[in-house]
Amino acid sequence: MIYKMPSLGADMESGILAQWKVKEGDTLKKGDVIADIETSKGVIEGEVYEDGTVEKIVAKEGIEYPVGTPLAVIRTEKDDDATIQREIEEAVSALSAPSKKEEVAPQKEEEAGKTESVFKTPASEETPKSAAEELFGAIAKTETEPEKKSEPEAPVRVRATPLAKKRARELGVDLEEVAKKVHGKISAKDVEAFAKEMAQKGSAPKAAKPDAMRMAIAAAMSRSNAEIPHYYLSTPINMTRALEWLRDLNAKRSIRERILPAALLIRAVVKALEAVPELNGFWKDGPVVSHEIHPGIAIARREGGLITPALIDAQEKNLDETMKALTDLIERTRGGKLTSSQMTRQTITITNLGDLGVEKVYGVIYPPQVALVGFGRIMERPWAEGDAIAVRKVVEASIAGDHRATDGRTGALFLSKLDKVLQKPEELL
């Protein structure tokens, strides 16, 4: 089996092989982490999906590879020697073939009877000038002073750890400037020391470039608005009984074993999706319903922005297991330790902005998913019960649906089922 640079989202074109977590000869189990891969959404742990042995590592750390590039060859149960040898040759051949970027990157420049290779990095590329601007600049320069020939400044080679790149973005530090002072790979401590030195000199670091993850999310959201015909529905749900039941449950437990309302809502969404599965899946030239439920949970990053990693196989988890998985997901997100499956297998998204005081959430569907569930703040509101009016704890639940895959009736059935499930919280254990 050839292990390739995984696609960790529809917007991902390439990734940096930050670090190998295995060596040749290592035995692997399904789900083991084989490598750290740096993407616009952070450093992701690349997993294997079959048992096997690392036969050959062909890709090098610190290099950016397009999605689908062979990185290693793994011997599985079904592979014989001939298959492995063929896969190694195929992987080495594919890796040695120049990519499109490499084919166009070198540019030749004739000067003083000799040919010199000039390699331009994205940071050194200039906005193309118009013919008039180039002509005016040439005339002005000729009239003021003779043209001076100078050797082009060689681009600084930057080698930095994933954490160093993250700290550079946060502190607004230019890694090329750090590379002039550091020999070898730049560490996070090097970046912090450089930022401190600049602050002491009274020289502010260069402005940070736009957050790559935010740019990736912006692209996906633009695609969503352009391609997906959204419909929105919402309904108030009486949470009084569910919260009282949860309070009584937690009173018998230690602090570490207690269940948060967020886990209760996730579990309720999963139960509702089992009854209305049309909202759990994708649009790929038609609706595709997934029988596995991997809700993407919107989690705030420490450096800002939201990311929605998947809570894998939520349909197989009870309430305690859901709480444990949610805690692990939050820790992994904020610690930059998400796995490739957590970044790619979302079948629906759940977002809860109640802690920010938001009453209703009308989200944007993340393609190719077909739905997003939103929860607002749990509020005390007047609630009619029979002929009486009482004050109850109420949450506004909403659904954003893809009108190509489902319709308003499907969304309404889901919200109705969600309400019924939350009125019997003891069945969510």
C-alpha positions as CSV (number, residue, x, y, z in Angstrom):
1,M,0.0,0.0,0.0
2,I,1.3,3.4,-0.9
3,Y,0.8,6.0,1.8
4,K,0.1,9.4,0.1
5,M,-0.2,13.0,1.1
6,P,-3.7,13.0,2.4
7,S,-6.4,15.5,1.4
8,L,-7.5,17.1,4.6
9,G,-10.3,19.2,3.1
10,A,-11.7,20.2,-0.2
11,D,-9.6,23.4,-0.1
12,M,-6.3,21.6,0.5
13,E,-3.9,21.3,-2.5
14,S,-0.7,20.5,-0.7
15,G,0.8,19.9,2.7
16,I,4.2,20.0,4.4
17,L,5.6,16.7,5.7
18,A,6.6,18.2,9.0
19,Q,7.9,15.0,10.8
20,W,7.9,11.2,10.4
21,K,6.5,9.5,13.5
22,V,7.8,6.1,12.3
23,K,10.8,4.5,10.7
24,E,11.3,1.7,8.2
25,G,10.5,-1.7,9.8
26,D,8.0,-0.3,12.3
27,T,4.8,-2.3,12.8
28,L,1.5,-0.3,12.5
29,K,-2.0,-0.8,13.6
30,K,-5.1,0.8,12.0
31,G,-5.4,4.3,13.3
32,D,-1.7,4.7,14.2
33,V,-0.2,8.1,13.5
34,I,2.5,7.8,10.8
35,A,3.5,11.5,10.3
36,D,2.8,15.1,11.3
37,I,1.5,17.1,8.3
38,E,1.4,20.9,8.3
39,T,-1.6,22.5,6.5
40,S,-3.3,25.9,6.5
41,K,-5.4,24.6,9.4
42,G,-2.5,23.6,11.6
43,V,-0.4,20.5,12.1
44,I,-2.4,17.4,11.6
45,E,-1.5,13.8,12.6
46,G,-1.6,11.6,9.5
47,E,-3.0,8.1,10.2
48,V,-3.0,4.8,8.5
49,Y,-6.2,2.9,7.9
50,E,-4.8,-0.6,7.7
51,D,-2.5,-2.8,9.8
52,G,1.0,-3.2,8.3
53,T,4.7,-2.6,8.3
54,V,6.6,0.4,7.1
55,E,8.5,-1.0,4.1
56,K,10.0,2.2,2.6
57,I,10.0,5.9,3.4
58,V,10.4,7.9,0.2
59,A,9.5,11.5,1.2
60,K,11.7,13.9,3.2
61,E,10.7,16.0,6.2
62,G,10.2,19.7,5.7
63,I,9.2,19.5,2.1
64,E,5.8,20.6,0.7
65,Y,4.1,17.9,-1.4
66,P,0.9,18.1,-3.5
67,V,-2.1,16.0,-2.3
68,G,-1.7,12.4,-3.6
69,T,2.1,12.4,-3.6
70,P,3.5,9.1,-2.5
71,L,5.2,9.4,0.9
72,A,5.9,5.9,2.0
73,V,5.2,2.2,1.1
74,I,3.5,0.1,3.8
75,R,3.3,-3.7,3.5
76,T,-0.1,-5.0,4.4
77,E,-1.4,-8.6,4.8
78,K,-2.5,-8.8,1.1
79,D,0.9,-7.5,-0.3
80,D,3.5,-10.0,-1.7
81,D,7.1,-9.1,-2.5
82,A,6.3,-8.4,-6.2
83,T,3.6,-6.0,-5.2
84,I,5.8,-4.2,-2.7
85,Q,8.7,-3.9,-5.2
86,R,6.3,-2.4,-7.8
87,E,4.9,0.1,-5.3
88,I,8.3,1.2,-4.2
89,E,9.4,1.8,-7.8
90,E,6.1,3.6,-8.5
91,A,6.5,5.8,-5.4
92,V,10.1,6.7,-6.1
93,S,9.3,7.5,-9.7
94,A,6.3,9.7,-8.9
95,L,8.3,11.5,-6.2
96,S,11.3,12.2,-8.5
97,A,9.0,13.6,-11.3
98,P,9.0,17.4,-11.2
99,S,5.7,19.0,-10.2
100,K,4.1,21.7,-12.2
101,K,5.5,24.3,-9.8
102,E,9.0,22.9,-10.2
103,E,8.8,22.9,-14.0
104,V,8.1,26.6,-14.2
105,A,10.0,27.9,-11.2
106,P,13.6,28.1,-12.7
107,Q,14.1,31.1,-15.0
108,K,17.1,31.7,-17.1
109,E,18.7,35.1,-17.3
110,E,21.5,36.1,-19.7
111,E,24.0,38.5,-18.4
112,A,27.6,39.5,-19.6
113,G,27.9,36.4,-21.8
114,K,27.0,33.9,-19.0
115,T,23.8,32.1,-18.0
116,E,22.7,32.3,-14.4
117,S,19.8,30.5,-12.8
118,V,17.4,32.7,-10.8
119,F,14.9,31.0,-8.5
120,K,12.1,33.3,-7.3
121,T,10.2,32.5,-4.1
122,P,6.6,33.7,-3.5
123,A,7.9,36.3,-1.1
124,S,10.2,37.8,-3.7
125,E,7.7,37.9,-6.5
126,E,6.6,41.4,-7.5
127,T,3.3,42.6,-8.9
128,P,3.7,42.7,-12.7
129,K,4.1,46.2,-14.1
130,S,2.4,47.5,-17.1
131,A,4.5,48.2,-20.3
132,A,4.0,52.0,-19.7
133,E,5.3,51.8,-16.1
134,E,8.3,49.8,-17.2
135,L,9.1,52.2,-20.0
136,F,8.7,55.3,-17.8
137,G,10.9,53.7,-15.1
138,A,13.6,52.9,-17.7
139,I,13.6,56.5,-19.1
140,A,13.7,58.1,-15.7
141,K,16.6,55.9,-14.6
142,T,18.6,56.6,-17.8
143,E,18.1,60.4,-17.4
144,T,19.2,60.5,-13.8
145,E,22.1,58.0,-13.5
146,P,23.8,55.2,-15.4
147,E,22.3,51.8,-14.8
148,K,24.3,49.9,-12.2
149,K,24.6,46.2,-12.6
150,S,24.2,44.2,-9.5
151,E,24.0,40.6,-8.6
152,P,20.5,39.5,-7.7
153,E,20.1,38.9,-4.0
154,A,19.8,35.2,-3.3
155,P,16.6,34.3,-1.5
156,V,17.1,33.2,2.1
157,R,16.4,29.6,2.7
158,V,14.0,29.1,5.6
159,R,13.8,25.9,7.5
160,A,11.6,26.1,10.6
161,T,9.6,23.7,12.8
162,P,5.8,23.7,12.5
163,L,5.6,25.3,16.0
164,A,8.1,28.0,15.0
165,K,6.0,28.9,12.0
166,K,2.9,29.1,14.2
167,R,4.7,31.4,16.7
168,A,6.0,33.5,13.8
169,R,2.4,34.1,12.6
170,E,1.2,34.9,16.1
171,L,4.1,37.3,16.8
172,G,4.2,38.9,13.3
173,V,7.8,37.7,12.8
174,D,9.4,37.4,9.4
175,L,11.1,34.0,9.3
176,E,13.5,35.1,6.6
177,E,14.9,37.7,9.0
178,V,15.3,35.0,11.7
179,A,17.0,32.7,9.2
180,K,19.8,35.3,8.8
181,K,20.6,34.9,12.5
182,V,20.0,31.2,13.0
183,H,22.0,28.3,11.6
184,G,20.0,25.2,10.9
185,K,16.2,24.7,11.5
186,I,14.5,27.6,13.3
187,S,12.8,26.7,16.5
188,A,9.9,28.4,18.4
189,K,12.4,29.7,20.9
190,D,14.4,31.3,18.1
191,V,11.3,33.1,16.9
192,E,10.4,34.3,20.4
193,A,14.0,35.5,21.0
194,F,13.9,37.4,17.8
195,A,10.6,39.1,18.7
196,K,12.0,40.0,22.1
197,E,15.1,41.5,20.6
198,M,13.1,43.6,18.1
199,A,10.9,44.8,21.0
200,Q,14.0,45.8,23.0
201,K,15.3,47.7,20.0
202,G,12.0,49.5,19.7
203,S,11.6,47.9,16.2
204,A,8.2,46.3,15.8
205,P,8.2,43.0,13.9
206,K,6.7,43.0,10.4
207,A,3.0,42.7,10.2
208,A,1.8,39.2,10.2
209,K,0.5,37.7,7.0
210,P,-3.2,36.8,7.0
211,D,-3.9,33.7,8.9
212,A,-3.7,30.8,6.4
213,M,-6.5,28.9,8.2
214,R,-8.8,31.9,8.0
215,M,-8.0,32.3,4.3
216,A,-8.9,28.6,3.7
217,I,-12.1,28.9,5.6
218,A,-13.0,32.1,3.7
219,A,-12.5,30.2,0.4
220,A,-14.7,27.3,1.6
221,M,-17.5,29.7,2.8
222,S,-17.4,31.6,-0.5
223,R,-17.8,28.3,-2.3
224,S,-20.7,27.4,0.0
225,N,-22.6,30.6,-0.6
226,A,-22.0,30.3,-4.3
227,E,-22.9,26.6,-4.8
228,I,-25.3,25.6,-2.0
229,P,-29.0,26.8,-2.0
230,H,-29.5,27.1,1.8
231,Y,-32.8,26.9,3.7
232,Y,-33.1,27.8,7.4
233,L,-35.4,26.5,10.1
234,S,-35.4,27.1,13.9
235,T,-37.5,26.1,16.9
236,P,-37.4,26.8,20.6
237,I,-36.7,23.7,22.8
238,N,-37.6,23.5,26.5
239,M,-34.4,22.3,28.2
240,T,-35.7,22.5,31.8
241,R,-36.2,18.8,32.3
242,A,-32.9,17.9,30.5
243,L,-30.9,20.3,32.6
244,E,-32.5,19.2,35.9
245,W,-31.8,15.6,35.0
246,L,-28.2,16.5,34.1
247,R,-27.8,18.4,37.4
248,D,-29.0,15.4,39.4
249,L,-26.7,13.1,37.4
250,N,-23.6,15.3,38.0
251,A,-24.3,15.7,41.7
252,K,-23.5,12.0,42.2
253,R,-20.2,12.3,40.3
254,S,-16.7,13.7,40.7
255,I,-15.8,16.9,38.8
256,R,-13.9,15.0,36.2
257,E,-16.8,12.7,35.5
258,R,-19.4,15.4,35.0
259,I,-21.3,15.9,31.8
260,L,-21.5,19.3,30.1
261,P,-24.8,20.4,28.4
262,A,-22.8,20.6,25.1
263,A,-22.2,16.8,25.2
264,L,-25.9,16.3,25.9
265,L,-26.8,18.4,22.9
266,I,-24.4,16.5,20.6
267,R,-25.8,13.2,21.8
268,A,-29.3,14.4,21.1
269,V,-28.4,15.5,17.6
270,V,-26.9,12.1,16.9
271,K,-30.1,10.4,18.0
272,A,-32.2,12.7,15.9
273,L,-30.0,12.0,12.9
274,E,-30.5,8.3,13.3
275,A,-34.2,9.0,12.8
276,V,-33.7,11.5,10.0
277,P,-30.5,10.4,8.3
278,E,-31.0,12.4,5.1
279,L,-29.2,15.4,6.8
280,N,-26.1,13.3,7.6
281,G,-24.0,13.1,4.5
282,F,-22.8,14.9,1.4
283,W,-23.7,16.3,-2.0
284,K,-21.5,14.8,-4.7
285,D,-23.4,15.1,-8.0
286,G,-26.4,14.0,-5.9
287,P,-27.2,13.3,-2.3
288,V,-25.1,10.7,-0.5
289,V,-26.4,9.6,2.9
290,S,-23.7,8.4,5.4
291,H,-24.6,5.6,7.8
292,E,-21.7,6.7,10.1
293,I,-22.2,9.9,12.1
294,H,-19.1,12.0,12.5
295,P,-20.3,15.5,13.6
296,G,-17.9,18.3,13.1
297,I,-17.9,20.3,16.4
298,A,-17.1,24.0,16.1
299,I,-14.2,24.7,18.5
300,A,-12.5,28.1,19.1
301,R,-8.7,28.1,18.6
302,R,-6.5,30.0,21.0
303,E,-5.1,32.1,18.3
304,G,-8.6,33.0,17.0
305,G,-11.1,31.5,14.6
306,L,-13.1,28.4,14.6
307,I,-12.3,24.9,13.4
308,T,-14.7,22.0,13.2
309,P,-12.9,18.6,13.8
310,A,-15.0,15.4,13.6
311,L,-16.2,13.5,16.7
312,I,-15.6,10.1,15.1
313,D,-18.3,7.4,15.2
314,A,-20.6,9.4,17.5
315,Q,-23.4,6.9,16.8
316,E,-21.5,4.2,18.7
317,K,-20.9,6.4,21.8
318,N,-23.0,6.7,24.9
319,L,-23.2,10.0,26.8
320,D,-20.1,9.5,28.9
321,E,-18.1,8.4,25.9
322,T,-19.4,11.5,24.0
323,M,-18.2,13.7,26.8
324,K,-14.8,12.1,26.8
325,A,-14.5,12.3,23.1
326,L,-15.5,16.0,23.2
327,T,-12.9,16.8,25.8
328,D,-10.2,15.0,23.8
329,L,-11.3,16.9,20.7
330,I,-11.0,20.3,22.4
331,E,-7.6,19.5,23.8
332,R,-6.3,18.2,20.5
333,T,-7.6,21.3,18.6
334,R,-6.0,23.7,21.0
335,G,-2.8,21.7,21.2
336,G,-2.5,21.4,17.5
337,K,-2.7,17.5,17.6
338,L,-5.7,16.7,15.4
339,T,-5.6,13.5,13.3
340,S,-6.3,13.4,9.6
341,S,-9.6,11.5,10.2
342,Q,-10.8,14.2,12.6
343,M,-10.1,16.8,9.9
344,T,-11.7,15.0,6.9
345,R,-14.6,12.8,8.0
346,Q,-17.2,15.3,9.1
347,T,-20.7,14.3,8.0
348,I,-22.5,17.3,9.5
349,T,-21.5,20.3,11.6
350,I,-22.7,21.3,15.0
351,T,-22.1,24.9,16.3
352,N,-23.0,26.2,19.7
353,L,-22.5,30.0,20.2
354,G,-24.6,30.2,23.3
355,D,-21.6,31.0,25.5
356,L,-21.2,34.2,23.6
357,G,-24.7,35.3,24.3
358,V,-26.1,34.5,20.8
359,E,-29.8,33.6,20.9
360,K,-30.0,32.1,17.4
361,V,-27.5,30.6,15.0
362,Y,-27.9,30.6,11.2
363,G,-24.8,28.9,10.0
364,V,-23.2,28.4,6.6
365,I,-22.9,24.7,5.4
366,Y,-19.4,23.5,4.9
367,P,-19.2,21.7,1.5
368,P,-19.7,18.9,0.6
369,Q,-21.8,18.5,3.8
370,V,-25.6,19.1,3.4
371,A,-26.5,20.4,6.8
372,L,-25.4,22.4,9.9
373,V,-27.1,22.4,13.3
374,G,-26.9,25.5,15.5
375,F,-27.6,26.1,19.2
376,G,-28.0,29.5,20.8
377,R,-27.9,30.6,24.5
378,I,-30.1,28.7,27.0
379,M,-32.3,31.4,28.3
380,E,-35.2,31.8,30.8
381,R,-38.3,32.5,28.8
382,P,-42.1,32.4,29.3
383,W,-43.4,29.0,28.3
384,A,-47.0,27.9,27.8
385,E,-47.9,24.7,29.5
386,G,-51.5,23.8,29.2
387,D,-53.5,26.9,30.4
388,A,-50.6,28.2,32.4
389,I,-47.5,30.3,31.7
390,A,-44.3,29.4,33.4
391,V,-40.6,30.4,33.2
392,R,-38.5,27.7,31.5
393,K,-35.0,27.3,30.3
394,V,-35.2,27.4,26.5
395,V,-32.6,27.0,23.7
396,E,-33.2,28.0,20.1
397,A,-32.2,25.1,17.8
398,S,-31.7,25.8,14.1
399,I,-30.9,23.8,11.0
400,A,-29.3,25.0,7.8
401,G,-30.0,22.6,5.0
402,D,-28.9,22.1,1.4
403,H,-32.0,22.4,-0.7
404,R,-30.6,20.2,-3.4
405,A,-30.3,17.2,-1.0
406,T,-33.3,17.8,1.4
407,D,-36.2,20.2,1.9
408,G,-37.9,22.1,4.6
409,R,-40.0,19.1,5.6
410,T,-36.9,17.0,6.3
411,G,-35.4,19.8,8.4
412,A,-38.7,20.2,10.3
413,L,-38.8,16.4,11.0
414,F,-35.2,16.6,12.4
415,L,-36.0,19.5,14.7
416,S,-39.2,17.8,15.9
417,K,-37.2,14.6,16.7
418,L,-34.5,16.6,18.4
419,D,-37.1,18.2,20.7
420,K,-38.6,14.9,21.6
421,V,-35.2,13.3,22.4
422,L,-34.3,16.2,24.8
423,Q,-37.5,15.7,26.7
424,K,-36.3,12.2,27.6
425,P,-32.7,12.8,28.6
426,E,-32.4,9.6,30.5
427,E,-32.5,7.7,27.2
428,L,-29.3,9.5,26.1
429,L,-27.1,7.7,28.6
